[in-house]
Structure formats: C-alpha cells, structure tokens
Amino acid sequence: MLELVEPLAAARDAERDALFAGAASLALPLFSPRRPDDGDAAAERFAHGTFRLLANAAARRPLLLLVDDVQWVDRGSLRVLAHVAARLGAQPLALVAAVRRGEPAADSAGLEQLRLEPALALLQPRPLPLDAVPRLATAAGLQQPSAELCAACAASTGGNPLLLKALLSELAQRGEPAAPADVAAGVPLVARHVRGQLS
C-alpha cells in the first residue's frame, strides 16, 4: 500500500497538511518507520485513514488507483483496497485492480474478499481477435504474414497478447519467412521466456 500512496506524502507542507486532515491522519503510521499496530481495530482505523487520505486527494483532482498483480498483494494492503472499494460511491476516485489467473495468491482469503466486493465490476478480457494478429505480426517484423500463420500463432497462445507478441518476435528474429510449421518450434522458446519472467 505504501507504494500506492507514497507520492501523496511527498506533497509540500501545506498540501500535505490538507491531504492528511481529519480522519486521513489515521494513515500516518504507514509513513512511519514503526509499522501500524496489529489487530483488527488498528487495521480498520488504518484502512479508513488511508481511504480518507485518498478521498482528500481526489477532492483536489480526480484520482485513479491502478494496482497490477493483485494476487501478490499482502494481507494488510488487500484489506485497505477492499475498504476503499466498498466506499468509492460518488467520490471522484476509481480503482482498477488486475489479477493474473492461475498464480497462487499471497492472501487468497483477502483476494476473495476484494473480488466479492459488490461495488467492483469484474472484467475478464477475451482472447485477442484473430483479425488483430496480422497487425501484431507486422509490428513484430514479419513480412506479409499469411492467414494460416496468424491462425496457428493465435491457436498456440490462446489469443494472449503477451504470449502472441513473444512468439511473433521469436519468429521474426529468425530472419526468414515464417510458416505455420515454424510455430511449434517457437512455442518452447516462448515458454522459457515466460518462465524466466515469472521466476
């Protein structure tokens, strides 16, 4: 949570005082070398203070919170995110959180609590449409990719844009025209690349 709100603490004195006014002062322990006390009551105060800090900042100008890889977020931060999500209401404040499926969560119960928050809309992106693959292939450096090659690439990656780009780049680096049969040879290299990123 500290990384998300740290820029607010870097504000100039007068602005910082306004941001931490009222109940937002309950978030001050986040910026202290001494971490907030454990316990449900202290955690609830801290979560509410962080929400008020964000609301104070949003009152000055609309605020968008972007949190990637929420499955890796710690318990305390998930609790704060759930608290904030439940209180968004008419605030000029938006929360966008991305979760990668198939990865173990640092706190599965906290992640489930956030996921079930009624105020949040769950969006599940569909695979990239097949007609978008030729543009990615050309951008990766493949010259005039055939429909068959694009279809094979889309099928082997499940339409995942990240995997598609990695596979198409691998095929383009070979420096020769790619055929659908080449896709099978590129997939293990992409798998190694992805495993390296995950580790």
Z-matrix of the N, CA and C atoms (Angstrom, degrees):
N
C 1 1.450
C 2 1.525 1 110.72
N 3 1.317 2 115.64 1 -31.48
C 4 1.462 3 120.04 2 -178.03
C 5 1.524 4 110.83 3 -57.96
N 6 1.340 5 118.10 4 -45.36
C 7 1.460 6 120.76 5 -178.43
C 8 1.519 7 111.56 6 -61.12
N 9 1.333 8 116.64 7 -31.80
C 10 1.452 9 121.02 8 -176.71
C 11 1.530 10 112.22 9 -72.19
N 12 1.326 11 116.87 10 -38.67
C 13 1.473 12 120.04 11 -175.00
C 14 1.529 13 113.58 12 -106.77
N 15 1.324 14 117.08 13 -2.29
C 16 1.463 15 120.50 14 -178.09
C 17 1.528 16 113.80 15 -54.47
N 18 1.338 17 119.32 16 -39.63
C 19 1.475 18 118.26 17 179.15
C 20 1.525 19 113.00 18 -58.91
N 21 1.330 20 118.18 19 -28.62
C 22 1.468 21 120.35 20 179.62
C 23 1.520 22 111.02 21 -67.73
N 24 1.328 23 116.42 22 -35.33
C 25 1.468 24 120.18 23 -179.45
C 26 1.521 25 111.65 24 -71.92
N 27 1.332 26 117.14 25 -17.29
C 28 1.462 27 120.88 26 -178.89
C 29 1.530 28 112.25 27 -85.71
N 30 1.331 29 117.03 28 2.10
C 31 1.470 30 120.51 29 -179.62
C 32 1.524 31 110.46 30 -64.76
N 33 1.335 32 115.73 31 159.67
C 34 1.471 33 120.67 32 176.83
C 35 1.520 34 109.60 33 -63.65
N 36 1.317 35 116.45 34 162.84
C 37 1.465 36 122.36 35 -171.79
C 38 1.526 37 114.27 36 -51.15
N 39 1.341 38 117.27 37 -52.56
C 40 1.465 39 119.96 38 -175.85
C 41 1.523 40 110.27 39 -64.94
N 42 1.319 41 116.16 40 -43.63
C 43 1.461 42 119.99 41 179.67
C 44 1.530 43 110.44 42 -66.41
N 45 1.328 44 115.98 43 -40.10
C 46 1.470 45 120.19 44 179.33
C 47 1.523 46 110.40 45 -62.94
N 48 1.317 47 117.57 46 -41.29
C 49 1.470 48 121.30 47 177.94
C 50 1.524 49 110.51 48 -60.19
N 51 1.345 50 116.58 49 -41.22
C 52 1.469 51 120.39 50 179.68
C 53 1.531 52 110.85 51 -67.36
N 54 1.337 53 116.40 52 -39.04
C 55 1.465 54 120.05 53 -179.43
C 56 1.527 55 111.82 54 -65.55
N 57 1.323 56 116.62 55 -38.16
C 58 1.467 57 120.94 56 -177.30
C 59 1.535 58 112.55 57 -95.32
N 60 1.321 59 117.27 58 16.84
C 61 1.463 60 120.61 59 -179.97
C 62 1.523 61 110.91 60 -71.11
N 63 1.315 62 115.58 61 152.79
C 64 1.466 63 121.51 62 176.05
C 65 1.520 64 112.33 63 63.66
N 66 1.328 65 115.48 64 -139.07
C 67 1.468 66 121.09 65 -176.33
C 68 1.529 67 112.53 66 -64.68
N 69 1.332 68 117.85 67 -17.48
C 70 1.472 69 120.31 68 178.39
C 71 1.522 70 111.45 69 -62.35
N 72 1.340 71 117.35 70 -21.05
C 73 1.470 72 119.89 71 178.75
C 74 1.531 73 111.51 72 -63.60
N 75 1.340 74 116.78 73 -19.39
C 76 1.468 75 120.39 74 177.48
C 77 1.535 76 111.59 75 -66.26
N 78 1.339 77 117.49 76 -15.16
C 79 1.467 78 121.50 77 179.07
C 80 1.526 79 111.96 78 -87.93
N 81 1.313 80 118.32 79 -8.56
C 82 1.469 81 121.23 80 -176.76
C 83 1.527 82 114.05 81 -56.00
N 84 1.341 83 120.43 82 -34.70
C 85 1.476 84 118.72 83 178.84
C 86 1.532 85 113.99 84 -57.20
N 87 1.337 86 116.62 85 -22.57
C 88 1.462 87 119.54 86 178.29
C 89 1.526 88 111.26 87 -61.51
N 90 1.320 89 116.79 88 -30.81
C 91 1.455 90 121.64 89 -176.16
C 92 1.522 91 112.22 90 -98.42
N 93 1.308 92 116.04 91 10.34
C 94 1.460 93 121.74 92 -179.61
C 95 1.524 94 109.29 93 -100.89
N 96 1.353 95 118.00 94 148.93
C 97 1.468 96 119.38 95 176.44
C 98 1.529 97 111.50 96 -59.91
N 99 1.338 98 115.69 97 -27.41
C 100 1.457 99 120.42 98 178.81
C 101 1.522 100 108.11 99 -90.99
N 102 1.314 101 115.89 100 119.62
C 103 1.454 102 120.46 101 -177.29
C 104 1.529 103 111.49 102 -68.39
N 105 1.366 104 116.95 103 158.41
C 106 1.456 105 119.78 104 178.49
C 107 1.527 106 111.39 105 -58.76
N 108 1.342 107 115.96 106 149.52
C 109 1.457 108 120.98 107 178.44
C 110 1.514 109 110.22 108 -60.10
N 111 1.338 110 114.94 109 148.74
C 112 1.456 111 119.98 110 173.95
C 113 1.527 112 108.64 111 -76.31
N 114 1.301 113 115.22 112 169.04
C 115 1.458 114 119.95 113 178.54
C 116 1.512 115 110.34 114 112.11
N 117 1.340 116 115.41 115 148.23
C 118 1.460 117 120.73 116 -175.22
C 119 1.519 118 113.04 117 -62.38
N 120 1.324 119 117.55 118 -42.74
C 121 1.469 120 120.00 119 -177.24
C 122 1.522 121 110.83 120 -64.70
N 123 1.334 122 116.98 121 -43.99
C 124 1.468 123 120.93 122 179.59
C 125 1.523 124 110.41 123 -66.19
N 126 1.329 125 116.75 124 -40.72
C 127 1.469 126 120.38 125 179.78
C 128 1.522 127 110.44 126 -64.83
N 129 1.338 128 116.78 127 -38.12
C 130 1.469 129 120.35 128 179.10
C 131 1.525 130 110.93 129 -66.75
N 132 1.321 131 117.48 130 -41.47
C 133 1.473 132 121.15 131 177.28
C 134 1.529 133 110.22 132 -62.15
N 135 1.317 134 115.10 133 -44.82
C 136 1.463 135 120.67 134 -179.20
C 137 1.530 136 110.78 135 -62.96
N 138 1.343 137 116.81 136 -43.97
C 139 1.472 138 121.01 137 179.50
C 140 1.531 139 110.04 138 -62.03
N 141 1.335 140 115.85 139 -42.34
C 142 1.465 141 118.57 140 -179.78
C 143 1.536 142 110.53 141 -67.92
N 144 1.317 143 117.05 142 -39.78
C 145 1.460 144 120.29 143 177.46
C 146 1.521 145 111.82 144 -60.81
N 147 1.330 146 116.26 145 -40.28
C 148 1.467 147 120.13 146 179.05
C 149 1.525 148 110.42 147 -66.52
N 150 1.338 149 116.29 148 -40.90
C 151 1.467 150 119.17 149 176.18
C 152 1.527 151 110.66 150 -60.58
N 153 1.330 152 117.69 151 -45.23
C 154 1.461 153 120.64 152 -179.42
C 155 1.537 154 110.75 153 -64.01
N 156 1.332 155 116.95 154 -36.71
C 157 1.467 156 120.98 155 176.23
C 158 1.527 157 109.78 156 -60.32
N 159 1.324 158 116.85 157 -46.77
C 160 1.464 159 121.12 158 179.50
C 161 1.533 160 110.81 159 -65.59
N 162 1.342 161 116.61 160 -39.71
C 163 1.473 162 120.35 161 178.69
C 164 1.522 163 110.51 162 -64.66
N 165 1.332 164 117.71 163 -40.33
C 166 1.470 165 120.70 164 177.29
C 167 1.527 166 110.47 165 -62.13
N 168 1.339 167 116.30 166 -41.66
C 169 1.470 168 120.05 167 178.90
C 170 1.527 169 110.32 168 -66.40
N 171 1.337 170 116.58 169 -40.07
C 172 1.466 171 120.84 170 -178.96
C 173 1.524 172 111.39 171 -68.92
N 174 1.333 173 117.60 172 -27.21
C 175 1.467 174 120.45 173 177.84
C 176 1.527 175 110.81 174 -67.14
N 177 1.324 176 117.11 175 -25.92
C 178 1.472 177 121.55 176 179.50
C 179 1.524 178 110.45 177 -80.62
N 180 1.329 179 116.41 178 -39.98
C 181 1.471 180 122.57 179 175.36
C 182 1.525 181 107.07 180 -162.12
N 183 1.346 182 117.64 181 146.18
C 184 1.470 183 120.22 182 -177.30
C 185 1.527 184 111.16 183 -52.33
N 186 1.320 185 115.15 184 143.95
C 187 1.460 186 121.52 185 -172.92
C 188 1.521 187 110.07 186 -126.82
N 189 1.316 188 116.31 187 133.71
C 190 1.462 189 122.91 188 176.76
C 191 1.526 190 108.32 189 -117.83
N 192 1.328 191 116.80 190 122.91
C 193 1.465 192 121.92 191 176.71
C 194 1.517 193 108.22 192 -101.17
N 195 1.319 194 116.88 193 121.22
C 196 1.463 195 122.11 194 178.72
C 197 1.524 196 108.63 195 -114.17
N 198 1.328 197 116.31 196 121.38
C 199 1.461 198 120.93 197 -178.81
C 200 1.525 199 107.80 198 -125.41
N 201 1.315 200 116.18 199 115.85
C 202 1.459 201 121.88 200 -179.78
C 203 1.530 202 109.32 201 -97.93
N 204 1.321 203 116.56 202 154.38
C 205 1.469 204 122.96 203 176.78
C 206 1.526 205 111.61 204 52.78
N 207 1.332 206 116.11 205 51.68
C 208 1.458 207 121.47 206 -178.35
C 209 1.528 208 111.67 207 -60.39
N 210 1.329 209 117.60 208 -22.26
C 211 1.468 210 119.77 209 179.62
C 212 1.534 211 111.32 210 -63.85
N 213 1.326 212 118.30 211 -17.43
C 214 1.464 213 121.40 212 -179.69
C 215 1.530 214 112.63 213 -98.79
N 216 1.329 215 117.25 214 -0.42
C 217 1.464 216 121.16 215 -175.47
C 218 1.531 217 110.00 216 -73.90
N 219 1.333 218 116.23 217 142.22
C 220 1.465 219 121.11 218 -178.51
C 221 1.524 220 111.70 219 -73.28
N 222 1.328 221 115.80 220 165.79
C 223 1.469 222 122.94 221 -175.65
C 224 1.529 223 112.48 222 -57.36
N 225 1.322 224 117.49 223 -48.13
C 226 1.462 225 120.22 224 -177.91
C 227 1.516 226 112.24 225 -62.15
N 228 1.324 227 116.86 226 -41.97
C 229 1.468 228 120.16 227 -179.91
C 230 1.525 229 111.32 228 -68.16
N 231 1.350 230 116.57 229 -37.83
C 232 1.462 231 119.40 230 176.55
C 233 1.527 232 110.60 231 -62.41
N 234 1.306 233 115.89 232 -38.99
C 235 1.463 234 120.25 233 178.97
C 236 1.530 235 110.43 234 -62.19
N 237 1.326 236 116.32 235 -42.47
C 238 1.464 237 120.16 236 178.57
C 239 1.530 238 109.99 237 -65.65
N 240 1.333 239 117.65 238 -43.37
C 241 1.461 240 120.52 239 179.81
C 242 1.526 241 111.00 240 -61.00
N 243 1.332 242 117.28 241 -41.99
C 244 1.468 243 120.73 242 178.15
C 245 1.526 244 110.22 243 -64.24
N 246 1.316 245 116.88 244 -40.22
C 247 1.476 246 121.85 245 178.64
C 248 1.528 247 109.83 246 -62.04
N 249 1.329 248 116.07 247 -45.63
C 250 1.465 249 120.97 248 179.68
C 251 1.529 250 109.85 249 -64.40
N 252 1.338 251 117.13 250 -46.19
C 253 1.470 252 121.19 251 -178.09
C 254 1.520 253 111.74 252 -58.92
N 255 1.333 254 116.67 253 -37.57
C 256 1.464 255 120.74 254 -178.19
C 257 1.522 256 112.42 255 -71.61
N 258 1.327 257 117.95 256 -13.63
C 259 1.458 258 120.71 257 -173.63
C 260 1.529 259 113.31 258 -120.88
N 261 1.311 260 117.56 259 14.74
C 262 1.465 261 119.41 260 -177.13
C 263 1.530 262 111.34 261 -60.57
N 264 1.316 263 117.37 262 -49.85
C 265 1.466 264 121.71 263 176.53
C 266 1.509 265 112.93 264 45.60
N 267 1.322 266 115.74 265 -128.89
C 268 1.464 267 121.41 266 -177.48
C 269 1.519 268 112.33 267 -92.38
N 270 1.328 269 117.62 268 9.17
C 271 1.470 270 120.55 269 179.48
C 272 1.537 271 109.61 270 -62.91
N 273 1.332 272 118.11 271 144.29
C 274 1.473 273 119.98 272 174.07
C 275 1.533 274 109.59 273 -77.73
N 276 1.317 275 114.62 274 56.46
C 277 1.460 276 123.03 275 -171.94
C 278 1.521 277 107.93 276 -138.14
N 279 1.315 278 117.06 277 128.67
C 280 1.470 279 121.33 278 179.10
C 281 1.519 280 109.33 279 -125.42
N 282 1.321 281 115.35 280 146.46
C 283 1.464 282 122.42 281 179.02
C 284 1.516 283 108.36 282 -123.21
N 285 1.325 284 116.29 283 124.13
C 286 1.461 285 122.19 284 174.98
C 287 1.520 286 107.04 285 -122.57
N 288 1.326 287 115.95 286 119.76
C 289 1.463 288 121.22 287 -177.81
C 290 1.531 289 108.57 288 -124.36
N 291 1.322 290 116.55 289 131.08
C 292 1.467 291 121.55 290 -179.24
C 293 1.526 292 109.96 291 -110.01
N 294 1.319 293 115.62 292 134.40
C 295 1.461 294 122.67 293 179.76
C 296 1.522 295 108.20 294 -122.84
N 297 1.313 296 116.13 295 133.70
C 298 1.455 297 120.41 296 176.25
C 299 1.524 298 108.77 297 -93.67
N 300 1.296 299 115.91 298 122.60
C 301 1.466 300 120.22 299 -179.57
C 302 1.518 301 111.06 300 -70.67
N 303 1.330 302 114.86 301 152.34
C 304 1.456 303 120.30 302 173.88
C 305 1.507 304 114.95 303 84.09
N 306 1.322 305 117.56 304 3.29
C 307 1.468 306 120.67 305 177.45
C 308 1.515 307 109.13 306 -109.83
N 309 1.329 308 118.00 307 142.47
C 310 1.464 309 119.27 308 178.01
C 311 1.527 310 110.16 309 -65.75
N 312 1.335 311 115.22 310 141.38
C 313 1.467 312 120.58 311 -179.06
C 314 1.514 313 110.08 312 -90.87
N 315 1.332 314 115.98 313 146.24
C 316 1.464 315 121.17 314 175.87
C 317 1.529 316 109.98 315 -64.79
N 318 1.333 317 116.75 316 -33.45
C 319 1.469 318 122.04 317 177.83
C 320 1.521 319 107.13 318 -145.11
N 321 1.326 320 116.89 319 89.80
C 322 1.462 321 120.81 320 -173.93
C 323 1.531 322 111.89 321 -64.65
N 324 1.350 323 117.76 322 -35.87
C 325 1.469 324 119.87 323 179.41
C 326 1.529 325 110.58 324 -66.34
N 327 1.338 326 117.28 325 -42.96
C 328 1.460 327 121.09 326 178.71
C 329 1.519 328 111.69 327 -65.80
N 330 1.331 329 116.42 328 -38.27
C 331 1.461 330 120.85 329 178.37
C 332 1.524 331 110.29 330 -65.37
N 333 1.330 332 116.51 331 -40.69
C 334 1.466 333 120.52 332 178.12
C 335 1.527 334 110.71 333 -65.26
N 336 1.324 335 117.55 334 -38.92
C 337 1.470 336 120.79 335 177.48
C 338 1.529 337 109.99 336 -61.44
N 339 1.319 338 116.58 337 -42.85
C 340 1.466 339 120.04 338 178.28
C 341 1.526 340 110.20 339 -65.55
N 342 1.325 341 117.02 340 -43.22
C 343 1.467 342 121.63 341 -178.04
C 344 1.529 343 111.55 342 -62.00
N 345 1.335 344 116.76 343 -34.57
C 346 1.460 345 121.05 344 -176.95
C 347 1.528 346 113.37 345 -86.54
N 348 1.327 347 117.62 346 -0.19
C 349 1.466 348 120.83 347 179.67
C 350 1.534 349 108.96 348 -61.13
N 351 1.344 350 118.26 349 118.34
C 352 1.473 351 120.71 350 -175.12
C 353 1.529 352 114.28 351 -59.49
N 354 1.332 353 117.97 352 -27.23
C 355 1.464 354 120.31 353 -177.55
C 356 1.527 355 112.38 354 -71.78
N 357 1.336 356 117.74 355 -16.90
C 358 1.461 357 120.51 356 -177.39
C 359 1.527 358 111.35 357 -92.77
N 360 1.304 359 116.13 358 138.66
C 361 1.469 360 121.90 359 174.19
C 362 1.528 361 107.48 360 -97.65
N 363 1.329 362 116.06 361 129.33
C 364 1.463 363 120.16 362 179.30
C 365 1.525 364 109.37 363 -90.76
N 366 1.316 365 115.84 364 126.23
C 367 1.465 366 121.90 365 177.47
C 368 1.519 367 108.36 366 -117.52
N 369 1.314 368 115.69 367 131.22
C 370 1.465 369 120.28 368 177.73
C 371 1.522 370 107.92 369 -121.05
N 372 1.334 371 116.68 370 103.82
C 373 1.472 372 119.21 371 -177.90
C 374 1.518 373 111.98 372 -58.80
N 375 1.308 374 114.31 373 140.30
C 376 1.466 375 120.32 374 176.64
C 377 1.530 376 108.66 375 -81.97
N 378 1.332 377 116.27 376 163.82
C 379 1.472 378 118.07 377 174.59
C 380 1.529 379 110.53 378 -59.58
N 381 1.315 380 115.75 379 152.53
C 382 1.461 381 121.19 380 177.68
C 383 1.530 382 109.15 381 -58.62
N 384 1.335 383 118.57 382 132.66
C 385 1.469 384 119.87 383 179.45
C 386 1.533 385 110.72 384 -62.38
N 387 1.311 386 115.29 385 147.16
C 388 1.462 387 120.72 386 -177.76
C 389 1.525 388 111.77 387 -59.02
N 390 1.338 389 117.21 388 -34.02
C 391 1.468 390 118.69 389 -178.19
C 392 1.529 391 113.51 390 -71.26
N 393 1.341 392 117.89 391 -9.10
C 394 1.466 393 121.13 392 176.30
C 395 1.524 394 111.97 393 -89.21
N 396 1.330 395 117.03 394 -16.13
C 397 1.473 396 120.53 395 -175.69
C 398 1.531 397 112.26 396 -64.31
N 399 1.330 398 120.16 397 -41.06
C 400 1.479 399 118.33 398 178.68
C 401 1.529 400 113.57 399 -58.06
N 402 1.338 401 117.44 400 -36.47
C 403 1.472 402 119.79 401 178.32
C 404 1.532 403 110.64 402 -65.37
N 405 1.343 404 116.38 403 -42.00
C 406 1.464 405 119.54 404 176.80
C 407 1.526 406 110.65 405 -63.81
N 408 1.326 407 115.53 406 -41.16
C 409 1.468 408 119.89 407 -178.91
C 410 1.529 409 110.79 408 -62.66
N 411 1.327 410 116.86 409 -44.11
C 412 1.467 411 120.80 410 178.73
C 413 1.523 412 110.42 411 -64.72
N 414 1.337 413 116.67 412 -42.45
C 415 1.468 414 120.60 413 178.52
C 416 1.521 415 111.36 414 -62.84
N 417 1.327 416 117.18 415 -30.49
C 418 1.469 417 121.29 416 179.39
C 419 1.521 418 112.21 417 -77.45
N 420 1.350 419 116.96 418 -12.70
C 421 1.453 420 119.97 419 177.70
C 422 1.513 421 115.01 420 109.92
N 423 1.323 422 117.97 421 5.28
C 424 1.468 423 120.43 422 176.70
C 425 1.524 424 109.01 423 -81.67
N 426 1.316 425 117.07 424 130.42
C 427 1.459 426 121.98 425 -179.33
C 428 1.520 427 109.86 426 -88.40
N 429 1.325 428 116.59 427 124.62
C 430 1.463 429 123.89 428 177.56
C 431 1.535 430 112.35 429 44.09
N 432 1.322 431 117.93 430 63.12
C 433 1.464 432 120.02 431 179.30
C 434 1.527 433 110.59 432 -64.76
N 435 1.303 434 116.38 433 136.04
C 436 1.470 435 120.76 434 -178.78
C 437 1.527 436 110.31 435 -74.46
N 438 1.320 437 115.30 436 159.64
C 439 1.467 438 120.93 437 177.22
C 440 1.526 439 110.26 438 -61.88
N 441 1.345 440 116.03 439 -35.98
C 442 1.467 441 120.26 440 -179.84
C 443 1.525 442 111.08 441 -66.62
N 444 1.339 443 117.09 442 -41.20
C 445 1.466 444 121.16 443 178.27
C 446 1.533 445 109.85 444 -63.87
N 447 1.324 446 116.76 445 -45.85
C 448 1.463 447 120.36 446 -179.98
C 449 1.522 448 111.13 447 -61.32
N 450 1.326 449 116.93 448 -41.37
C 451 1.464 450 120.94 449 179.59
C 452 1.528 451 110.40 450 -65.13
N 453 1.333 452 117.40 451 -40.09
C 454 1.466 453 120.59 452 179.46
C 455 1.529 454 110.82 453 -66.41
N 456 1.324 455 116.72 454 -39.86
C 457 1.474 456 120.39 455 178.51
C 458 1.519 457 110.63 456 -65.21
N 459 1.332 458 116.86 457 -44.06
C 460 1.463 459 120.78 458 179.79
C 461 1.526 460 110.72 459 -63.44
N 462 1.321 461 116.56 460 -41.62
C 463 1.468 462 120.42 461 -178.86
C 464 1.530 463 111.16 462 -66.46
N 465 1.326 464 117.04 463 -40.90
C 466 1.464 465 119.58 464 -175.50
C 467 1.530 466 112.79 465 -73.95
N 468 1.345 467 117.96 466 -19.98
C 469 1.465 468 121.24 467 -179.51
C 470 1.525 469 112.82 468 -108.33
N 471 1.319 470 117.19 469 -0.97
C 472 1.456 471 120.32 470 -178.58
C 473 1.518 472 112.66 471 67.92
N 474 1.321 473 117.38 472 17.16
C 475 1.465 474 120.95 473 179.94
C 476 1.521 475 113.87 474 77.42
N 477 1.339 476 117.71 475 11.86
C 478 1.462 477 121.83 476 179.02
C 479 1.539 478 108.10 477 -73.85
N 480 1.355 479 118.13 478 117.64
C 481 1.471 480 119.90 479 -176.04
C 482 1.527 481 113.77 480 -57.85
N 483 1.340 482 118.05 481 -39.61
C 484 1.459 483 121.10 482 -179.86
C 485 1.534 484 110.31 483 -61.71
N 486 1.333 485 116.34 484 -47.93
C 487 1.459 486 120.23 485 -179.64
C 488 1.523 487 111.41 486 -68.37
N 489 1.329 488 116.06 487 -38.49
C 490 1.470 489 119.62 488 178.00
C 491 1.520 490 111.36 489 -59.89
N 492 1.338 491 116.08 490 -46.43
C 493 1.466 492 119.22 491 -179.73
C 494 1.522 493 110.96 492 -62.12
N 495 1.333 494 116.69 493 -40.67
C 496 1.466 495 119.70 494 179.78
C 497 1.531 496 110.60 495 -64.92
N 498 1.326 497 116.93 496 -43.24
C 499 1.465 498 120.61 497 -179.73
C 500 1.523 499 111.07 498 -66.08
N 501 1.321 500 117.34 499 -45.43
C 502 1.462 501 120.74 500 -179.70
C 503 1.526 502 111.30 501 -64.44
N 504 1.318 503 117.36 502 -38.07
C 505 1.468 504 120.51 503 176.71
C 506 1.518 505 110.71 504 -64.13
N 507 1.323 506 116.22 505 -41.27
C 508 1.467 507 120.77 506 178.41
C 509 1.523 508 110.75 507 -61.45
N 510 1.328 509 115.97 508 -43.31
C 511 1.476 510 119.74 509 178.91
C 512 1.528 511 111.04 510 -66.72
N 513 1.335 512 117.47 511 -38.03
C 514 1.465 513 121.07 512 -179.04
C 515 1.523 514 111.52 513 -69.03
N 516 1.331 515 118.19 514 -31.87
C 517 1.469 516 121.36 515 -177.63
C 518 1.523 517 112.34 516 -68.91
N 519 1.295 518 117.20 517 -15.91
C 520 1.480 519 119.81 518 179.40
C 521 1.520 520 112.23 519 -70.39
N 522 1.336 521 116.18 520 -19.31
C 523 1.460 522 119.76 521 174.99
C 524 1.517 523 114.79 522 74.07
N 525 1.299 524 118.31 523 16.44
C 526 1.461 525 121.31 524 177.63
C 527 1.523 526 108.09 525 -139.16
N 528 1.322 527 118.19 526 157.72
C 529 1.465 528 119.95 527 -179.57
C 530 1.529 529 110.87 528 -56.78
N 531 1.308 530 115.83 529 135.87
C 532 1.470 531 120.67 530 -178.29
C 533 1.519 532 110.21 531 -95.71
N 534 1.317 533 114.66 532 145.00
C 535 1.463 534 121.95 533 177.68
C 536 1.529 535 108.34 534 -121.14
N 537 1.344 536 117.23 535 161.79
C 538 1.465 537 119.46 536 179.66
C 539 1.532 538 113.20 537 -53.96
N 540 1.318 539 117.80 538 -31.37
C 541 1.473 540 120.57 539 179.86
C 542 1.525 541 111.59 540 -66.97
N 543 1.334 542 117.64 541 -23.73
C 544 1.462 543 121.28 542 -179.39
C 545 1.527 544 112.45 543 -74.17
N 546 1.326 545 116.84 544 -18.06
C 547 1.463 546 120.91 545 -176.64
C 548 1.521 547 110.00 546 -61.90
N 549 1.326 548 116.38 547 -42.95
C 550 1.473 549 119.92 548 -178.35
C 551 1.519 550 111.39 549 -59.95
N 552 1.327 551 117.61 550 -35.29
C 553 1.462 552 120.72 551 179.63
C 554 1.525 553 111.30 552 -73.30
N 555 1.318 554 116.89 553 -28.44
C 556 1.472 555 120.17 554 -178.93
C 557 1.518 556 113.75 555 -80.33
N 558 1.321 557 117.20 556 -25.34
C 559 1.462 558 120.73 557 -175.59
C 560 1.526 559 112.77 558 -60.97
N 561 1.352 560 121.19 559 -46.01
C 562 1.475 561 119.17 560 178.65
C 563 1.525 562 113.34 561 -60.59
N 564 1.336 563 117.44 562 -34.47
C 565 1.457 564 120.43 563 178.78
C 566 1.522 565 110.65 564 -67.38
N 567 1.334 566 116.45 565 -39.76
C 568 1.463 567 120.86 566 176.74
C 569 1.523 568 109.77 567 -65.38
N 570 1.331 569 116.68 568 -40.90
C 571 1.477 570 120.37 569 179.31
C 572 1.521 571 110.25 570 -60.45
N 573 1.351 572 117.22 571 -41.66
C 574 1.461 573 120.26 572 178.10
C 575 1.526 574 110.90 573 -63.85
N 576 1.316 575 115.70 574 -40.95
C 577 1.465 576 121.55 575 178.82
C 578 1.532 577 110.08 576 -60.13
N 579 1.326 578 116.64 577 -46.60
C 580 1.468 579 121.08 578 -178.21
C 581 1.522 580 110.31 579 -66.80
N 582 1.346 581 117.59 580 -42.42
C 583 1.457 582 120.16 581 177.93
C 584 1.520 583 110.62 582 -60.44
N 585 1.327 584 117.12 583 -39.16
C 586 1.469 585 120.57 584 177.97
C 587 1.508 586 111.49 585 -62.85
N 588 1.335 587 117.46 586 -41.36
C 589 1.466 588 120.48 587 178.58
C 590 1.513 589 111.07 588 -65.30
N 591 1.327 590 116.77 589 -41.62
C 592 1.463 591 120.17 590 -178.23
C 593 1.528 592 112.11 591 -67.76
N 594 1.331 593 115.82 592 -36.98
C 595 1.473 594 117.17 593 -178.72
C 596 1.523 595 110.01 594 -73.69
